[in-house]
Structure formats: structure tokens, C-alpha cells
Amino acid sequence: MKGYRLWALVVIIFLYALPISTATPYWVKPGVYIEYIAQRYDPYIETQISHGTKLESVTTASILYFRNGTEYWVDSYNDTLIKFKILGESGEYFVVGVIIELKNVTIKFSLHNGTSAPAFWESTDMLSTSKRVSADGEVSVKVKLRSLRIFGEYRIRKRDGMVFGIDGRPYGHTFLWINPNETPKGNDTFVVLPTLNWTMKVERVSAMDKPKKTYYGEFGPPTAILSLMGPPLVIKGRLEFTTQTPGGICYDPATGMVLSPTTLSILISPDLAAIGIPFASFMDERVAYDQMVKGNPMWAGLLPLYDTNAEFQRVEEVPFSKAKTPWKYAFYIALTVLGVIAGTRGRGLPKR
């Protein structure tokens, strides 16, 4: 009887822990970092100019950044790197830090009624600054910088991947991973912008029997696209975003790793909204050139995975049939669990 009770206790503990242990991919843990990049590529810029695009409109990043009550429009004309790092755990949450590194930057913002906006950039990076005063007294400011870093910190709830700002406000599901054990369902709410009363929902999940390319390496097959849909996004005085489908998230269904958080250039992500960036556009110009000029569909998206120290388990390559329901991956996940840990590229932790 004593042995039976002990066994029953073990089973109960296992069942109680199961939802927590399967809510996030196995590789998600403190110390893990994930980097995405949007790089400058001169052949792409030359192509755009030849088609009549103004040089100042060709950016690797355009970011709407809210900081201390001021709205900043940040444009980057050289490489832009986004680093996410799981700093630690706090109860049922992961604590995540993010650094956005931009080069050759222009910042535009407005000041009203004698207000001021403290600089969040290094004075040594400043190249120039200019001001223009309108008839109603509004001051428009333009600052040009060699480089800029935007820092932030937020939380991801372990059991469901929900993103929370430091103030506890929810923003939707993280764009860093998709739970490989539970495929998102159509009409599920995926992005929430509380201050704008705006949400974006899952439209569909599509599977592909071809690998997808990132700077880190190839993933799949299969690979997957999570398509999202939202109403027109209006940010008063800044933009009106009317596209119904802002794009999708390309990810690896075996590991849950997001290979590119946007397949188009537009990114409305809870992970960025939680640090004051409700809207951004990223364009890796090398990827764009390969897709638009060379017709190469292999890339995962326009903000591809650049590096990570996540430890993935080896899996056998399994055939994927379009005739079958694409999301019955139980056999694939089982192979993953039985695999051995693969070595990483060993680039080391990102500098903070």
C-alpha cells in the first residue's frame, strides 16, 4: 500500500506539472538570447532608386517609439539588430530584456507649449540637430545620429506565452516562440494594444513542406506561417494602417522557434509594444533583394533570425504530406524529445 501511495503521488505531481512544462518550448530558459537583423544592402537601394524611390525613404527600420509621453519617429539607414534575452525568472514569468541597435539614425519628434524631451541618445553619437517652429508654436525637431540603442524590459507568462509590460498591462502572445505542442487556432486573439483599443487575431496557420532560410541556418521541412488579421490601425497624428493582414510569423513547428517575426516589413508585436513601440517596419535589404529581384522564396521573412544560443535537439527528417492534416505533429515532437542536444554556433552572449 505504501508503494502504491508513493506511485500515486508521483503521478499526481507529474500531471500537475505537465501544463507548465509543456506551455513553452524546451529550449526557453534563463540565459537564452535570440537576435533578428535587418541589414543594409546597396544593390537593393540602387534598385529602389532606379524605380523612383527617394533615398530617405529606403530604411532598414522605421519605429514609432513612445517614451515619457513623447512620440518619436526613428529611422535607421544602416544595419538594425534586435536582441532579446531571457534575463531570469520571477514566479510564473520569464523576465526578458530587449536591445535595439540602430546605425545611421534620424529621429523626428514635436514639442508643444514649451515642453521639453530629454535625450535618450548618447551626445557623442550626435551628428546634427535642427528645429522648425510652426505658426501655432509647435517645434519640430530632427536629430541625426551615428547610432542609437533602445532598451526595454518586459515579462512573458510561462503557461501561455502572454506578454506583460513592467506595469502589468497585457499585450498579447510573444512573437519569440509558438508553442509546438498547441497550434494557434483561428480567431484567437494574438496582439493587444490596450491604449489604442486594438487587437489582431489569428487568421490561419499554413504549413509548407520546404525549408526556410535564416542567417542562423535553415529550418524544416516542415515550416509554418501564422497569418494574423486586424482592423485598420490608426495612431492619431502619425499613421493610419489600413491593411487587413499585416503579414505573418514564420516559425519552425518542431521547436517553436520564430524564424522571422514578420514575413512582410510591418511588425506590430507584443514584445515591442510592451517597451513602447506599438508600430515598426523592418526591412532586411539583402532578403528583399533576393525575394523581389532574384525571385528567391527561401527566406523566412524580412526580419530573419540572425543568431541564438538556444540548444535545439536533433530530429530525424520526416516526410511531410500536404494531403494530411498539417498540424498533427505528435510524431515529430516525439522524435524531438528523444533526440540529443545539438551544439550551438558558440558566438557567446550578447553584450549589454
C-alpha positions in Angstrom: 0.0 0.0 0.0 2.8 2.3 0.8 4.4 1.7 -2.6 1.1 2.4 -4.3 0.7 5.7 -2.4 4.1 6.7 -3.4 3.5 5.9 -7.1 0.1 7.7 -7.0 1.9 10.8 -5.5 4.5 10.7 -8.3 1.7 10.5 -11.0 -0.2 13.4 -9.4 2.9 15.6 -9.3 3.6 14.7 -12.9 0.1 15.6 -14.0 0.1 18.8 -12.0 3.4 19.9 -13.6 2.5 18.9 -17.1 0.7 22.0 -18.3 3.5 24.2 -17.0 6.3 22.1 -18.5 4.6 21.9 -22.0 3.5 25.6 -22.2 6.8 26.8 -23.6 9.4 25.1 -25.8 12.0 23.1 -24.0 14.8 25.4 -25.1 13.3 28.5 -23.4 15.2 29.2 -20.2 17.2 32.0 -18.5 20.3 33.0 -20.4 18.9 32.2 -23.8 19.1 35.0 -26.4 17.6 35.5 -29.8 18.7 38.0 -32.4 17.0 39.3 -35.5 18.5 41.6 -38.1 17.6 44.0 -40.9 20.7 44.7 -42.9 21.6 47.4 -45.4 22.3 46.1 -48.9 23.5 48.5 -51.6 22.2 46.6 -54.7 18.7 46.8 -53.2 19.0 50.5 -52.5 20.2 51.1 -56.1 17.2 49.1 -57.4 14.8 51.2 -55.3 16.3 54.5 -56.5 16.1 53.3 -60.1 12.4 52.8 -59.6 11.9 56.4 -58.4 12.1 55.8 -54.6 13.7 58.7 -52.7 16.8 57.7 -50.8 15.5 59.0 -47.5 12.6 56.6 -47.8 14.8 53.5 -48.0 15.3 52.3 -44.4 16.1 49.1 -42.6 13.9 50.2 -39.7 11.2 52.8 -39.1 10.0 52.8 -35.5 7.2 54.7 -33.7 8.6 55.0 -30.1 6.6 56.3 -27.1 8.9 57.5 -24.3 7.9 59.6 -21.2 4.8 61.0 -23.0 6.7 62.0 -26.2 6.3 60.3 -29.6 9.5 59.7 -31.6 9.7 58.5 -35.2 13.1 56.7 -35.5 14.5 55.8 -39.0 17.6 53.7 -39.5 19.5 53.7 -42.8 22.1 51.1 -41.9 22.1 47.7 -40.1 19.4 47.3 -37.4 19.8 44.4 -34.8 17.2 43.4 -32.3 18.4 41.3 -29.3 16.1 39.5 -26.9 17.5 37.8 -23.8 15.7 35.9 -21.1 17.3 37.6 -18.1 15.7 35.3 -15.4 12.5 34.0 -13.9 10.1 35.7 -11.5 7.4 33.3 -10.3 5.3 32.3 -13.2 7.0 34.8 -15.6 10.2 35.0 -17.6 11.9 38.4 -17.4 13.0 39.4 -20.9 15.4 42.2 -21.9 15.5 43.7 -25.4 18.1 46.0 -27.0 17.5 47.5 -30.5 20.8 48.7 -32.1 20.4 51.1 -35.0 23.0 52.7 -37.2 22.8 55.9 -39.2 19.7 57.2 -37.5 17.3 60.1 -37.9 14.9 60.9 -35.0 11.9 63.2 -35.5 9.6 64.5 -32.8 7.5 67.5 -31.8 7.4 69.7 -28.7 4.3 71.6 -27.6 3.7 74.6 -25.5 7.3 75.0 -24.2 7.6 71.3 -23.3 11.0 69.5 -23.5 12.1 66.0 -24.2 15.2 64.7 -22.5 17.6 63.0 -24.9 17.7 59.2 -24.7 20.7 59.0 -27.0 24.4 59.5 -26.4 25.7 63.0 -27.1 28.8 61.6 -28.7 26.7 59.9 -31.4 25.0 63.1 -32.5 25.8 64.4 -35.9 23.4 67.3 -36.2 20.1 68.7 -34.9 17.6 71.1 -36.4 14.4 72.7 -35.3 11.4 74.3 -37.1 8.7 76.3 -35.4 5.2 76.3 -36.9 2.7 79.2 -36.8 0.9 77.7 -33.8 4.2 77.4 -31.8 4.8 73.7 -32.3 8.5 72.9 -32.5 9.5 70.1 -34.9 12.9 68.6 -34.1 15.1 66.4 -36.2 18.2 64.7 -34.8 20.8 62.7 -36.8 22.9 60.2 -35.0 25.7 57.7 -35.9 24.0 55.0 -33.8 21.2 54.5 -31.3 20.3 51.9 -28.7 16.7 51.5 -27.4 16.5 49.4 -24.2 13.4 47.8 -22.6 12.3 45.0 -20.3 9.1 43.1 -20.0 7.6 39.8 -18.8 6.3 36.6 -20.6 4.0 34.3 -18.7 5.2 30.8 -18.8 1.9 28.9 -19.1 0.6 30.7 -22.2 3.3 33.0 -23.6 1.3 36.2 -22.8 3.4 39.4 -22.8 3.1 41.9 -20.0 4.7 45.3 -19.6 6.5 46.2 -16.4 3.3 47.9 -15.3 1.4 44.6 -15.6 -0.5 45.6 -18.8 -1.1 42.7 -21.2 -0.1 42.9 -24.9 -0.8 39.5 -26.4 1.2 36.4 -27.3 5.0 36.7 -27.6 6.5 36.7 -31.1 9.6 34.9 -30.0 8.1 31.4 -30.0 5.0 29.5 -30.9 4.2 26.6 -28.6 5.0 23.5 -30.7 2.5 21.4 -28.6 -0.5 23.5 -29.3 -1.2 25.1 -32.7 -2.9 28.6 -32.5 -6.5 28.4 -33.6 -8.4 30.7 -36.0 -9.8 33.8 -34.4 -7.6 33.5 -31.3 -6.6 37.0 -30.1 -2.8 37.3 -30.6 -2.0 41.0 -30.3 -3.5 43.6 -27.9 -2.7 47.3 -27.9 -4.6 48.5 -24.8 -4.1 52.2 -25.3 -5.4 52.1 -28.8 -8.2 49.6 -28.1 -6.9 47.5 -31.0 -6.5 43.7 -31.4 -5.1 41.4 -34.0 -6.3 37.8 -34.3 -5.2 34.5 -35.9 -6.5 34.2 -39.4 -5.0 30.8 -40.3 -1.9 28.6 -39.9 -0.3 27.3 -43.0 2.3 24.5 -43.4 5.0 24.2 -46.0 7.0 21.1 -47.0 10.1 23.3 -47.8 12.8 24.6 -45.6 13.2 28.2 -44.7 16.5 30.2 -44.7 17.8 32.4 -42.0 21.2 33.9 -41.3 21.5 31.3 -38.4 20.8 28.4 -40.8 17.9 26.5 -42.5 14.9 25.1 -40.6 12.4 22.4 -41.7 10.8 21.0 -43.5 8.1 21.4 -42.5 7.9 25.1 -41.7 4.8 27.1 -40.8 3.3 30.6 -41.3 1.0 32.0 -38.7 -1.2 34.6 -40.5 -2.7 37.5 -38.5 -5.6 39.8 -39.2 -6.6 43.1 -37.6 -8.8 46.1 -38.3 -7.3 49.4 -39.6 -4.8 50.7 -37.1 -5.0 54.4 -36.5 -2.5 56.3 -34.4 -3.7 59.9 -34.3 -1.4 62.3 -36.0 1.1 59.6 -37.0 -0.3 57.0 -39.3 -3.4 55.1 -40.5 -2.5 51.5 -41.2 -5.4 50.0 -43.2 -4.0 46.6 -44.4 -6.2 43.8 -43.0 -3.4 41.3 -42.9 -0.2 42.9 -41.6 1.7 39.7 -42.5 2.6 36.6 -40.6 5.1 34.9 -38.4 7.3 32.3 -39.9 8.3 29.6 -37.4 9.7 26.1 -37.0 6.8 23.8 -35.8 9.3 21.2 -34.4 11.0 23.6 -32.0 8.6 26.6 -31.9 11.4 29.0 -32.7 10.2 32.0 -34.6 12.4 32.3 -37.7 11.1 35.8 -38.7 8.5 37.7 -36.6 7.2 39.3 -39.8 7.0 37.9 -43.4 6.2 41.5 -44.6 8.0 44.6 -43.5 5.4 45.7 -41.0 5.7 44.4 -37.4 3.1 45.0 -34.7 4.4 42.8 -31.9 3.5 42.5 -28.2 7.2 42.1 -27.4 7.9 45.6 -28.8 4.6 47.2 -27.7 5.5 46.3 -24.1 8.5 48.6 -24.3 6.7 51.5 -26.0 6.9 50.5 -29.7 3.3 49.8 -31.0 4.3 50.0 -34.6 7.5 49.3 -36.6 8.7 48.4 -40.1 11.8 46.4 -40.7 13.4 45.5 -44.0 16.5 43.3 -44.4 17.5 44.6 -47.8 19.6 41.5 -48.7 16.4 39.4 -48.2 14.3 41.9 -50.0 16.7 41.9 -53.0 16.7 38.1 -53.1 12.9 37.9 -53.0 12.0 40.8 -55.2 14.8 40.9 -57.8 16.1 37.3 -57.8 12.7 35.7 -57.1 14.2 33.6 -54.3 11.3 32.4 -51.9 13.6 30.6 -49.5 14.0 33.3 -46.8 11.8 33.1 -43.7 10.9 36.8 -43.8 12.2 40.4 -43.9 13.5 40.3 -40.2 15.2 36.9 -40.2 16.8 35.1 -37.3 20.4 36.1 -37.0 21.8 34.3 -34.0 20.7 32.4 -30.9 22.3 30.3 -28.2 19.2 28.1 -27.8 20.1 24.4 -27.6 17.9 22.5 -30.1 17.6 18.8 -30.0 18.3 16.7 -33.1 15.4 15.3 -35.0 15.2 12.9 -37.9 13.9 14.3 -41.1 10.4 13.1 -41.7 8.4 13.3 -44.9 5.6 15.8 -44.9 2.5 15.2 -46.9 0.2 18.0 -47.9 -2.7 15.6 -48.1 -2.6 15.0 -44.4 -3.8 17.4 -41.7 -0.6 19.7 -41.4 -0.8 20.1 -37.7 -0.7 16.6 -36.5 2.9 16.8 -35.3 2.8 14.5 -32.3 5.1 12.1 -34.0 7.5 14.9 -34.9 7.6 16.2 -31.4 8.2 12.7 -30.0 11.2 12.4 -32.2 12.4 15.8 -30.9 12.1 14.7 -27.3 14.1 11.5 -28.0 16.9 13.4 -29.8 20.2 14.5 -28.5 21.2 18.1 -27.8 22.9 19.7 -30.8 25.9 22.0 -30.4 25.2 25.7 -31.0 27.3 28.1 -33.0 29.0 29.4 -29.9 29.0 33.1 -30.6 28.7 33.9 -26.9 26.2 36.0 -25.0 25.3 39.4 -26.4 26.9 42.4 -24.8 24.6 44.6 -22.8 
